[in-house]
Amino acid sequence: AAFAVVWALYYTIVIGAWENYDALRVWGNIAFNVDADPQNALLGWVFNTGPIGRLFEFMLGAVTAQLFLIQRSTAPTDNEAYWMRWLLRAAMFAAISIYIGARHYSLLAFGSFYAGIMAPFLAIIMYCCVRYESVTSRFLGRGWIVALGDASYSIYLLHWFTVRPFGYAMTSV
């Protein structure tokens, strides 16, 4: 239930921001006395790189992890595993559809670029892969794929050391 509530609230905010994109852009330019057009740095920060936009993804991850922790001591029934494998397939189909659809539909493009509109489906995929045995979980659990994930995380840890020497100083115009 908590997952569904966070998901619904998240999508309501994303759709509301998409529907009011121009008004938010104008408000941001006036309120902060900046010219963020055409990149619109304010909305990019609010919905993408800033903590506000990532809050719902974090909450979905926390709820998903809590659900796993609650259920980890009991083995899934055959019936449960069967239906969750179907849910895994549906979530994978939805995530791929959003990815492809973002090239053709402005709401999906906005949700993919600014907000993590795929986050609920990715959370479902992660949960199903961790809790239930499937072809997908076996594939994603291969050593070389896990090593790529570990390498990806370690690259983020090195950003401070690598980006800083090659960065440039911002000057006011």
C-alpha positions in Angstrom: 0.0 0.0 0.0 2.9 2.4 0.8 4.5 1.6 -2.5 1.2 2.4 -4.3 0.7 5.7 -2.4 4.3 6.9 -3.2 3.9 5.8 -6.8 0.5 7.7 -7.2 1.9 10.8 -5.5 5.0 10.8 -7.6 3.1 10.4 -10.9 0.6 13.1 -9.9 3.5 15.5 -9.4 5.2 14.5 -12.6 2.1 14.9 -14.7 1.2 18.2 -12.9 4.7 19.6 -13.7 4.4 18.4 -17.3 1.0 20.0 -17.7 2.3 23.3 -16.2 5.8 23.2 -17.7 5.6 26.7 -19.3 4.1 28.3 -16.2 6.8 26.7 -14.0 9.5 27.8 -16.4 8.3 31.4 -16.4 7.8 31.4 -12.6 11.4 30.0 -12.1 12.9 32.7 -14.4 11.0 35.5 -12.5 11.3 34.1 -9.0 15.1 33.5 -9.2 15.9 36.3 -11.7 17.6 33.9 -14.1 17.3 33.1 -17.7 17.2 29.4 -17.7 15.9 29.0 -21.2 16.3 26.8 -23.2 18.0 24.3 -20.9 15.7 25.3 -18.0 18.2 24.6 -15.3 15.7 25.3 -12.5 13.3 22.5 -13.5 16.3 20.2 -14.3 17.5 20.7 -10.8 14.1 20.4 -9.1 13.0 17.2 -11.0 16.3 15.6 -11.9 19.5 16.4 -10.0 18.2 18.0 -6.9 17.0 16.2 -3.8 13.4 17.0 -4.4 13.2 15.1 -7.6 15.0 12.1 -6.2 13.0 11.9 -3.0 10.3 9.8 -4.5 12.8 7.4 -6.1 14.4 7.1 -2.7 11.1 6.5 -1.0 10.2 3.8 -3.6 13.5 2.1 -3.0 13.1 2.3 0.8 9.6 0.8 0.6 10.8 -1.9 -1.8 13.7 -2.8 0.5 11.4 -2.9 3.6 9.0 -5.2 1.8 11.9 -7.5 1.0 13.2 -7.5 4.6 9.7 -8.3 5.9 9.4 -11.3 3.5 12.9 -12.6 3.4 12.4 -15.1 6.3 9.6 -16.9 4.5 10.0 -18.8 1.3 7.7 -17.7 -1.6 4.9 -20.1 -2.5 4.8 -21.6 -6.0 1.6 -19.6 -6.7 3.2 -16.4 -5.4 6.4 -16.9 -7.5 4.3 -17.6 -10.6 2.4 -14.4 -10.3 5.4 -12.3 -9.4 7.3 -13.6 -12.5 4.3 -12.2 -14.5 4.6 -8.9 -12.6 8.4 -8.9 -13.5 7.6 -9.4 -17.2 5.0 -6.6 -17.0 7.4 -4.2 -15.3 10.1 -5.0 -17.8 7.6 -4.4 -20.7 6.5 -1.1 -19.1 10.1 0.1 -18.6 11.1 -0.7 -22.2 7.8 0.9 -23.5 8.5 4.1 -21.6 12.1 4.1 -22.9 11.0 3.7 -26.5 7.9 5.9 -26.1 9.9 8.8 -24.8 11.1 9.4 -28.3 7.5 10.0 -29.5 5.4 11.3 -26.6 6.2 14.5 -24.7 4.9 13.3 -21.3 7.2 10.2 -21.5 10.1 12.4 -22.7 9.5 14.8 -19.8 9.2 12.0 -17.3 12.3 10.2 -18.6 14.5 13.3 -18.8 13.4 15.3 -15.7 11.9 12.7 -13.5 12.5 9.0 -13.0 9.1 7.9 -14.5 10.5 4.4 -14.8 11.4 4.3 -11.1 8.4 2.3 -9.9 8.9 -0.3 -12.6 12.6 -0.6 -11.9 11.8 -1.0 -8.2 9.5 -3.9 -9.1 12.1 -5.5 -11.3 14.7 -5.3 -8.6 12.3 -6.7 -6.0 11.2 -9.6 -8.2 14.8 -10.4 -9.2 16.0 -10.5 -5.5 13.0 -12.4 -4.1 12.0 -14.8 -6.9 14.0 -17.2 -9.1 13.6 -16.4 -12.8 15.6 -16.3 -16.0 16.1 -12.6 -15.6 17.4 -12.9 -12.0 19.8 -15.6 -13.0 21.0 -13.5 -15.9 21.4 -10.3 -13.8 23.2 -12.4 -11.1 26.0 -13.5 -13.4 29.4 -12.5 -12.0 30.4 -10.2 -14.9 27.1 -8.2 -14.6 27.5 -7.9 -10.9 31.1 -6.7 -11.5 29.9 -4.1 -13.9 27.5 -2.8 -11.3 30.2 -2.7 -8.7 32.5 -0.8 -11.2 29.7 1.6 -11.9 29.4 2.5 -8.3 33.1 2.9 -7.8 33.3 5.2 -10.8 30.9 7.6 -9.0 33.2 7.5 -6.0 36.1 8.7 -8.2 34.2 11.6 -9.7 35.5 14.1 -7.1 39.1 13.2 -7.9 38.6 13.1 -11.7 36.1 15.8 -12.5 37.6 18.5 -10.3 41.1 18.7 -12.0 39.4 18.9 -15.4 36.6 21.3 -14.4 36.6 25.0 -15.2 35.8 27.9 -13.1 32.4 29.6 -13.6 32.6 33.3 -14.2 29.8 35.8 -14.1 29.0 37.5 -17.4 
